[in-house]
Amino acid sequence: MRRKVKSLSCNCIALVAWCIVVLATPTFSSALNLDKVKVDFLNGDYKAAIFEGERILANSRHSSDLDELYYLLGLSYTREGNYLRASDIFEIILREFKASKFKDEAKLGLGDSYLLRGELDKAAGVYEELISDNPGTKLRPQVYYRLSQIAFKKDDAQKAKVYLDKLKQEYPQNIESRLNKDLCSLADYHSGLYYTVQVGSFSKSLNAQNLTQKLTRSGYPAYIEEISDSGTDKMYRVKVGKLKSRHEAAALEDKLSQEGYPTKICP
């Protein structure tokens, strides 16, 4: 279960990091030739990006755009799973390049390095500091998304819902909003939120009905949630249970997973 959450977090962070590199750094300055580092990173060859980046760094201590190189290295080390080295690099940007155009991205990366190490409170502190220091930051939706995930991990569904509502209301077309829809939609259950286990998602209602009937025959309280976003086809998600705590949902997920079902806890 923990491995699944960690993998999910890594995948989401990788996707956002890719967008940051592409959108925030369309070209590199002439002081350093970082083209190969960028190509290696975007191709997913993070070891090669690190090797080339460290080689350039060793011979370019006084170049004007070192912060750009450090930023790419920080992202590459994050993807390689070396979170300690990544946090060191992001801290260098924040400490030594105070006017860097990558300042916000470095702070986000630092928070991510804490998040991926399981240091939730430290990560939350960095994310909150980012939007506090720069309320107009373009990274606010990414921060909302991460703070919602931290709240979920701490079993604080109500706080998570606050951040997800902000994300949905303020940035309805942002990638984090779309990621959230894919992860599972939040719903109300009596006076508050509930947890459920998703075991399938189908474009055809008949497939969802067949799976629901199979689960019901096995004694599971299964149901179908119909999702329809503007401009897209309907999706039919098969879910089991409406539970008050994530602990109960985790136990149900383990049982269903042992029976061969692909599972994930919602929200």
DRENDO-1510 file (C-alpha; in Angstrom, 1 decimal, always signed):
<recs>
REC; n; res; u; v; w
REC; 1; MET; +0.0; +0.0; +0.0 .
REC; 2; ARG; +2.8; +2.4; +0.9 .
REC; 3; ARG; +4.6; +1.5; -2.2 .
REC; 4; LYS; +1.5; +2.3; -4.3 .
REC; 5; VAL; +1.2; +5.8; -2.7 .
REC; 6; LYS; +4.8; +6.5; -3.2 .
REC; 7; SER; +4.7; +5.4; -6.8 .
REC; 8; LEU; +1.6; +7.5; -7.4 .
REC; 9; SER; +3.3; +10.6; -5.8 .
REC; 10; CYS; +6.4; +10.1; -7.9 .
REC; 11; ASN; +4.5; +9.8; -11.1 .
REC; 12; CYS; +2.4; +12.9; -10.4 .
REC; 13; ILE; +5.5; +14.9; -9.5 .
REC; 14; ALA; +7.4; +13.7; -12.5 .
REC; 15; LEU; +4.6; +14.8; -14.8 .
REC; 16; VAL; +4.4; +18.3; -13.2 .
REC; 17; ALA; +8.2; +18.6; -13.2 .
REC; 18; TRP; +8.3; +17.8; -17.0 .
REC; 19; CYS; +5.7; +20.6; -17.5 .
REC; 20; ILE; +7.7; +23.0; -15.5 .
REC; 21; VAL; +10.9; +22.3; -17.5 .
REC; 22; VAL; +9.1; +22.6; -20.9 .
REC; 23; LEU; +6.9; +25.7; -20.0 .
REC; 24; ALA; +9.3; +27.6; -17.8 .
REC; 25; THR; +12.5; +27.0; -19.7 .
REC; 26; PRO; +11.8; +27.0; -23.5 .
REC; 27; THR; +15.4; +28.0; -24.3 .
REC; 28; PHE; +18.7; +28.1; -22.5 .
REC; 29; SER; +21.1; +31.0; -22.2 .
REC; 30; SER; +24.2; +31.0; -24.2 .
REC; 31; ALA; +26.5; +31.0; -21.2 .
REC; 32; LEU; +26.2; +27.3; -20.8 .
REC; 33; ASN; +25.3; +24.6; -23.4 .
REC; 34; LEU; +22.6; +22.7; -21.5 .
REC; 35; ASP; +20.9; +21.2; -24.5 .
REC; 36; LYS; +22.1; +17.6; -23.9 .
REC; 37; VAL; +21.1; +17.8; -20.2 .
REC; 38; LYS; +17.6; +18.9; -21.2 .
REC; 39; VAL; +17.2; +16.3; -23.9 .
REC; 40; ASP; +18.4; +13.5; -21.6 .
REC; 41; PHE; +16.0; +14.6; -18.9 .
REC; 42; LEU; +13.0; +14.8; -21.3 .
REC; 43; ASN; +13.9; +11.4; -22.7 .
REC; 44; GLY; +13.9; +10.0; -19.1 .
REC; 45; ASP; +17.6; +9.2; -19.1 .
REC; 46; TYR; +18.2; +10.8; -15.7 .
REC; 47; LYS; +21.6; +9.2; -15.1 .
REC; 48; ALA; +22.9; +10.7; -18.3 .
REC; 49; ALA; +21.4; +14.1; -17.5 .
REC; 50; ILE; +23.2; +13.9; -14.1 .
REC; 51; PHE; +26.5; +12.8; -15.6 .
REC; 52; GLU; +26.4; +15.6; -18.2 .
REC; 53; GLY; +25.2; +18.2; -15.7 .
REC; 54; GLU; +27.8; +17.4; -13.1 .
REC; 55; ARG; +30.5; +17.4; -15.8 .
REC; 56; ILE; +29.4; +20.9; -16.9 .
REC; 57; LEU; +29.1; +22.0; -13.3 .
REC; 58; ALA; +32.7; +21.0; -12.5 .
REC; 59; ASN; +34.0; +23.3; -15.2 .
REC; 60; SER; +31.6; +26.2; -15.0 .
REC; 61; ARG; +31.6; +27.5; -11.4 .
REC; 62; HIS; +31.3; +31.1; -12.4 .
REC; 63; SER; +28.7; +31.0; -15.3 .
REC; 64; SER; +25.8; +33.3; -15.0 .
REC; 65; ASP; +23.1; +30.6; -15.5 .
REC; 66; LEU; +24.3; +28.1; -13.0 .
REC; 67; ASP; +20.9; +28.2; -11.3 .
REC; 68; GLU; +19.4; +26.7; -14.5 .
REC; 69; LEU; +21.9; +23.8; -14.4 .
REC; 70; TYR; +21.3; +23.3; -10.7 .
REC; 71; TYR; +17.6; +23.2; -11.3 .
REC; 72; LEU; +17.8; +20.5; -14.0 .
REC; 73; LEU; +20.2; +18.5; -11.8 .
REC; 74; GLY; +17.8; +18.8; -8.9 .
REC; 75; LEU; +14.9; +17.4; -11.0 .
REC; 76; SER; +17.1; +14.6; -12.3 .
REC; 77; TYR; +18.3; +13.5; -8.9 .
REC; 78; THR; +14.6; +13.5; -7.8 .
REC; 79; ARG; +13.7; +11.2; -10.6 .
REC; 80; GLU; +16.6; +8.9; -9.8 .
REC; 81; GLY; +15.3; +8.7; -6.2 .
REC; 82; ASN; +18.3; +10.5; -4.6 .
REC; 83; TYR; +16.1; +12.9; -2.6 .
REC; 84; LEU; +18.9; +14.0; -0.2 .
REC; 85; ARG; +21.1; +15.2; -3.1 .
REC; 86; ALA; +18.1; +16.8; -4.8 .
REC; 87; SER; +17.2; +18.7; -1.6 .
REC; 88; ASP; +20.8; +19.9; -1.3 .
REC; 89; ILE; +20.8; +21.2; -4.9 .
REC; 90; PHE; +17.4; +23.0; -4.5 .
REC; 91; GLU; +18.7; +24.6; -1.3 .
REC; 92; ILE; +21.8; +25.9; -3.2 .
REC; 93; ILE; +19.5; +27.7; -5.6 .
REC; 94; LEU; +17.5; +29.2; -2.8 .
REC; 95; ARG; +20.5; +30.2; -0.8 .
REC; 96; GLU; +23.0; +31.4; -3.5 .
REC; 97; PHE; +20.7; +32.6; -6.3 .
REC; 98; LYS; +18.2; +34.7; -4.5 .
REC; 99; ALA; +17.1; +36.5; -7.7 .
REC; 100; SER; +16.9; +33.3; -9.8 .
REC; 101; LYS; +14.0; +32.9; -12.1 .
REC; 102; PHE; +13.9; +29.3; -10.8 .
REC; 103; LYS; +13.4; +30.3; -7.2 .
REC; 104; ASP; +9.8; +29.2; -7.0 .
REC; 105; GLU; +10.5; +26.0; -8.9 .
REC; 106; ALA; +13.4; +25.2; -6.6 .
REC; 107; LYS; +11.2; +25.7; -3.6 .
REC; 108; LEU; +8.6; +23.4; -5.1 .
REC; 109; GLY; +11.4; +20.8; -5.8 .
REC; 110; LEU; +12.7; +21.1; -2.2 .
REC; 111; GLY; +9.2; +20.4; -0.9 .
REC; 112; ASP; +8.9; +17.4; -3.2 .
REC; 113; SER; +12.2; +16.0; -1.9 .
REC; 114; TYR; +10.8; +16.1; +1.6 .
REC; 115; LEU; +7.5; +14.7; +0.5 .
REC; 116; LEU; +9.1; +11.7; -1.3 .
REC; 117; ARG; +11.2; +11.0; +1.8 .
REC; 118; GLY; +8.0; +10.9; +3.9 .
REC; 119; GLU; +8.8; +14.1; +5.8 .
REC; 120; LEU; +5.2; +15.5; +5.4 .
REC; 121; ASP; +5.4; +18.4; +7.8 .
REC; 122; LYS; +8.6; +19.7; +6.3 .
REC; 123; ALA; +7.2; +19.4; +2.8 .
REC; 124; ALA; +3.9; +21.2; +3.8 .
REC; 125; GLY; +5.9; +24.0; +5.4 .
REC; 126; VAL; +7.9; +24.6; +2.2 .
REC; 127; TYR; +4.8; +24.5; +0.0 .
REC; 128; GLU; +3.0; +26.9; +2.3 .
REC; 129; GLU; +6.0; +29.2; +2.4 .
REC; 130; LEU; +6.1; +29.3; -1.4 .
REC; 131; ILE; +2.6; +30.7; -1.8 .
REC; 132; SER; +3.0; +32.9; +1.3 .
REC; 133; ASP; +6.2; +34.5; -0.1 .
REC; 134; ASN; +4.8; +34.8; -3.6 .
REC; 135; PRO; +1.0; +34.8; -3.6 .
REC; 136; GLY; +1.0; +35.4; -7.4 .
REC; 137; THR; +3.2; +32.4; -8.2 .
REC; 138; LYS; +2.2; +30.4; -11.2 .
REC; 139; LEU; +2.9; +27.2; -9.2 .
REC; 140; ARG; +0.0; +27.8; -6.8 .
REC; 141; PRO; -2.1; +24.9; -8.4 .
REC; 142; GLN; +0.8; +22.5; -8.0 .
REC; 143; VAL; +1.1; +23.6; -4.4 .
REC; 144; TYR; -2.6; +23.0; -3.8 .
REC; 145; TYR; -2.4; +19.6; -5.2 .
REC; 146; ARG; +0.6; +18.5; -3.1 .
REC; 147; LEU; -0.9; +19.9; +0.1 .
REC; 148; SER; -4.1; +18.0; -0.6 .
REC; 149; GLN; -2.1; +14.8; -1.0 .
REC; 150; ILE; -0.2; +15.4; +2.2 .
REC; 151; ALA; -3.6; +15.9; +4.0 .
REC; 152; PHE; -4.8; +12.6; +2.6 .
REC; 153; LYS; -1.7; +10.8; +3.8 .
REC; 154; LYS; -2.3; +12.3; +7.3 .
REC; 155; ASP; -5.9; +11.1; +7.2 .
REC; 156; ASP; -7.2; +14.6; +7.2 .
REC; 157; ALA; -9.8; +14.3; +4.4 .
REC; 158; GLN; -11.5; +17.6; +5.3 .
REC; 159; LYS; -8.4; +19.6; +4.9 .
REC; 160; ALA; -7.6; +17.8; +1.7 .
REC; 161; LYS; -11.0; +18.7; +0.4 .
REC; 162; VAL; -10.3; +22.4; +1.1 .
REC; 163; TYR; -7.2; +22.4; -1.1 .
REC; 164; LEU; -8.9; +20.3; -3.9 .
REC; 165; ASP; -11.9; +22.7; -3.9 .
REC; 166; LYS; -9.5; +25.6; -4.3 .
REC; 167; LEU; -7.8; +23.8; -7.1 .
REC; 168; LYS; -11.0; +23.1; -8.9 .
REC; 169; GLN; -12.5; +26.5; -8.4 .
REC; 170; GLU; -9.4; +28.6; -9.2 .
REC; 171; TYR; -7.7; +26.4; -11.8 .
REC; 172; PRO; -10.4; +24.2; -13.4 .
REC; 173; GLN; -8.3; +23.6; -16.6 .
REC; 174; ASN; -5.0; +23.0; -14.7 .
REC; 175; ILE; -3.2; +19.7; -15.0 .
REC; 176; GLU; -3.5; +19.1; -11.2 .
REC; 177; SER; -7.3; +19.4; -11.5 .
REC; 178; ARG; -7.3; +16.8; -14.3 .
REC; 179; LEU; -5.0; +14.6; -12.2 .
REC; 180; ASN; -7.4; +14.8; -9.3 .
REC; 181; LYS; -10.4; +13.7; -11.5 .
REC; 182; ASP; -8.4; +10.7; -12.5 .
REC; 183; LEU; -7.3; +9.8; -9.0 .
REC; 184; CYS; -11.0; +9.8; -7.8 .
REC; 185; SER; -13.6; +12.4; -7.1 .
REC; 186; LEU; -14.4; +13.6; -3.6 .
REC; 187; ALA; -18.0; +13.0; -2.4 .
REC; 188; ASP; -20.0; +13.7; +0.7 .
REC; 189; TYR; -21.4; +10.9; +2.8 .
REC; 190; HIS; -23.9; +12.0; +5.4 .
REC; 191; SER; -22.1; +14.7; +7.4 .
REC; 192; GLY; -18.7; +14.3; +5.9 .
REC; 193; LEU; -16.3; +12.6; +3.5 .
REC; 194; TYR; -16.0; +8.9; +3.0 .
REC; 195; TYR; -13.4; +6.5; +1.6 .
REC; 196; THR; -14.1; +3.9; -1.0 .
REC; 197; VAL; -12.0; +1.5; -3.0 .
REC; 198; GLN; -12.1; +1.7; -6.8 .
REC; 199; VAL; -11.7; -1.6; -8.6 .
REC; 200; GLY; -12.3; -0.7; -12.2 .
REC; 201; SER; -13.0; +2.1; -14.7 .
REC; 202; PHE; -14.8; +1.5; -18.0 .
REC; 203; SER; -15.9; +3.4; -21.0 .
REC; 204; LYS; -18.8; +1.0; -21.5 .
REC; 205; SER; -21.5; +0.8; -18.8 .
REC; 206; LEU; -22.1; -3.0; -19.5 .
REC; 207; ASN; -18.6; -3.8; -18.4 .
REC; 208; ALA; -19.0; -1.8; -15.2 .
REC; 209; GLN; -22.4; -3.6; -14.6 .
REC; 210; ASN; -20.8; -7.0; -15.0 .
REC; 211; LEU; -18.0; -6.3; -12.6 .
REC; 212; THR; -20.5; -4.8; -10.1 .
REC; 213; GLN; -22.7; -7.8; -10.2 .
REC; 214; LYS; -19.7; -10.1; -9.7 .
REC; 215; LEU; -18.6; -8.2; -6.7 .
REC; 216; THR; -22.1; -8.1; -5.3 .
REC; 217; ARG; -22.4; -11.9; -5.6 .
REC; 218; SER; -19.2; -12.2; -3.6 .
REC; 219; GLY; -20.7; -10.1; -0.8 .
REC; 220; TYR; -19.1; -6.8; -1.5 .
REC; 221; PRO; -21.2; -3.5; -1.4 .
REC; 222; ALA; -20.2; -2.5; -4.9 .
REC; 223; TYR; -21.7; +0.4; -7.0 .
REC; 224; ILE; -21.1; +2.4; -10.1 .
REC; 225; GLU; -20.1; +6.0; -10.2 .
REC; 226; GLU; -20.7; +7.7; -13.5 .
REC; 227; ILE; -18.2; +10.4; -14.5 .
REC; 228; SER; -18.9; +12.9; -17.3 .
REC; 229; ASP; -16.7; +15.9; -18.1 .
REC; 230; SER; -17.5; +18.4; -20.7 .
REC; 231; GLY; -16.0; +17.4; -24.1 .
REC; 232; THR; -15.3; +13.8; -23.0 .
REC; 233; ASP; -17.1; +10.5; -23.1 .
REC; 234; LYS; -18.7; +9.1; -19.9 .
REC; 235; MET; -16.6; +6.8; -17.7 .
REC; 236; TYR; -18.1; +4.2; -15.3 .
REC; 237; ARG; -16.1; +3.6; -12.2 .
REC; 238; VAL; -16.8; +0.5; -10.1 .
REC; 239; LYS; -16.3; +1.2; -6.4 .
REC; 240; VAL; -16.7; -0.8; -3.2 .
REC; 241; GLY; -17.7; +0.4; +0.2 .
REC; 242; LYS; -18.3; +3.8; +1.9 .
REC; 243; LEU; -16.0; +3.9; +4.8 .
REC; 244; LYS; -15.4; +6.5; +7.5 .
REC; 245; SER; -11.6; +6.1; +7.8 .
REC; 246; ARG; -8.7; +5.4; +5.5 .
REC; 247; HIS; -7.6; +2.6; +7.8 .
REC; 248; GLU; -10.8; +0.7; +7.0 .
REC; 249; ALA; -10.4; +1.4; +3.3 .
REC; 250; ALA; -6.8; +0.1; +3.4 .
REC; 251; ALA; -8.0; -3.1; +4.9 .
REC; 252; LEU; -10.7; -3.5; +2.2 .
REC; 253; GLU; -8.2; -2.6; -0.5 .
REC; 254; ASP; -5.8; -5.3; +0.7 .
REC; 255; LYS; -8.5; -7.9; +0.6 .
REC; 256; LEU; -9.7; -7.0; -2.9 .
REC; 257; SER; -6.1; -6.8; -4.1 .
REC; 258; GLN; -5.4; -10.3; -2.8 .
REC; 259; GLU; -8.4; -11.5; -4.9 .
REC; 260; GLY; -6.8; -10.1; -8.0 .
REC; 261; TYR; -8.6; -6.8; -8.4 .
REC; 262; PRO; -6.7; -3.6; -9.4 .
REC; 263; THR; -7.4; -1.3; -6.6 .
REC; 264; LYS; -6.9; +2.3; -5.4 .
REC; 265; ILE; -8.4; +4.1; -2.4 .
REC; 266; CYS; -10.6; +7.2; -3.1 .
REC; 267; PRO; -10.2; +10.0; -2.2 .
</recs>
